[in-house]
Amino acid sequence: MLLPIIADTKVALAAQNAGQSNASQRSAGNILVAFFSRSGNTRVIAGQIHRALGTALYEIQPATPYPDDYEQAVEQARKERDSGYRPALKESVPNMASYKTIFLGFPIWGETAPPVIRAFLASHDLAGKTLIPFITHGGYGLGSSLSVVAAHAPKARLLDAGFTMQADQERQTLTRVTSWLEKIKTK
């Protein structure tokens, strides 16, 4: 994980080297890209936003990681969602007050935001901040994710023109491998 303070320092140094004004340096330091990614799809987008805009970068992680096995992770997330459970976070953003804009990235799990995103939103004071979602999904769309974000960060300004992309490689891979294995079993 790239800690926000390190990212802010890199942004300031890069801005200084490029001859940008102090106002530009402060502006870049006011933006955070916070993301959760299990398979890496959302991480790629977060990295691209971070590099393009010179932001701080923060990976949202549960204190106890989700299982590596896809099916086990899906089942755990379903149980958490259905019970309203919010997993403990590994850590919080230490200087959240310094950010005005937060790009918030996550995959859709069970037609909504993952439980760890609910925990992230509930554990940080986002009042007055602008939230810009970037969301990956496996083909079913956004589901209730934006209303979940709005409900868990009611005093933030949710930009509804976020970025959404179908990125279902993991599910497609599992389906294709299972299909292939079924074919060779019958021979």
MOVEN-V580115 format. One record per residue. N is the residue number from 1. SS is DSSP state (~ for helix, > for strand, _ for the rest). Layout:
n=N ss=SS
n=N ss=SS
//
This chain:
n=1 ss=_
n=2 ss=_
n=3 ss=_
n=4 ss=~
n=5 ss=~
n=6 ss=~
n=7 ss=~
n=8 ss=~
n=9 ss=~
n=10 ss=~
n=11 ss=~
n=12 ss=~
n=13 ss=~
n=14 ss=~
n=15 ss=~
n=16 ss=~
n=17 ss=~
n=18 ss=_
n=19 ss=_
n=20 ss=_
n=21 ss=_
n=22 ss=~
n=23 ss=~
n=24 ss=~
n=25 ss=~
n=26 ss=~
n=27 ss=~
n=28 ss=~
n=29 ss=~
n=30 ss=_
n=31 ss=>
n=32 ss=>
n=33 ss=>
n=34 ss=>
n=35 ss=>
n=36 ss=_
n=37 ss=_
n=38 ss=_
n=39 ss=_
n=40 ss=_
n=41 ss=~
n=42 ss=~
n=43 ss=~
n=44 ss=~
n=45 ss=~
n=46 ss=~
n=47 ss=~
n=48 ss=~
n=49 ss=~
n=50 ss=~
n=51 ss=~
n=52 ss=~
n=53 ss=~
n=54 ss=_
n=55 ss=_
n=56 ss=>
n=57 ss=>
n=58 ss=>
n=59 ss=>
n=60 ss=_
n=61 ss=_
n=62 ss=>
n=63 ss=_
n=64 ss=_
n=65 ss=_
n=66 ss=_
n=67 ss=_
n=68 ss=_
n=69 ss=_
n=70 ss=~
n=71 ss=~
n=72 ss=~
n=73 ss=~
n=74 ss=~
n=75 ss=~
n=76 ss=~
n=77 ss=~
n=78 ss=~
n=79 ss=~
n=80 ss=~
n=81 ss=~
n=82 ss=~
n=83 ss=~
n=84 ss=_
n=85 ss=_
n=86 ss=_
n=87 ss=_
n=88 ss=_
n=89 ss=>
n=90 ss=_
n=91 ss=_
n=92 ss=_
n=93 ss=_
n=94 ss=_
n=95 ss=_
n=96 ss=~
n=97 ss=~
n=98 ss=~
n=99 ss=_
n=100 ss=_
n=101 ss=>
n=102 ss=>
n=103 ss=>
n=104 ss=>
n=105 ss=>
n=106 ss=>
n=107 ss=>
n=108 ss=>
n=109 ss=>
n=110 ss=_
n=111 ss=_
n=112 ss=>
n=113 ss=>
n=114 ss=_
n=115 ss=~
n=116 ss=~
n=117 ss=~
n=118 ss=~
n=119 ss=~
n=120 ss=~
n=121 ss=~
n=122 ss=~
n=123 ss=_
n=124 ss=_
n=125 ss=_
n=126 ss=_
n=127 ss=_
n=128 ss=_
n=129 ss=_
n=130 ss=>
n=131 ss=>
n=132 ss=>
n=133 ss=>
n=134 ss=>
n=135 ss=>
n=136 ss=>
n=137 ss=>
n=138 ss=_
n=139 ss=_
n=140 ss=_
n=141 ss=_
n=142 ss=_
n=143 ss=_
n=144 ss=_
n=145 ss=~
n=146 ss=~
n=147 ss=~
n=148 ss=~
n=149 ss=~
n=150 ss=~
n=151 ss=~
n=152 ss=~
n=153 ss=_
n=154 ss=_
n=155 ss=_
n=156 ss=_
n=157 ss=>
n=158 ss=>
n=159 ss=>
n=160 ss=>
n=161 ss=>
n=162 ss=>
n=163 ss=>
n=164 ss=>
n=165 ss=>
n=166 ss=>
n=167 ss=_
n=168 ss=_
n=169 ss=~
n=170 ss=~
n=171 ss=~
n=172 ss=~
n=173 ss=~
n=174 ss=~
n=175 ss=~
n=176 ss=~
n=177 ss=~
n=178 ss=~
n=179 ss=~
n=180 ss=~
n=181 ss=~
n=182 ss=~
n=183 ss=~
n=184 ss=~
n=185 ss=~
n=186 ss=_
n=187 ss=_
//
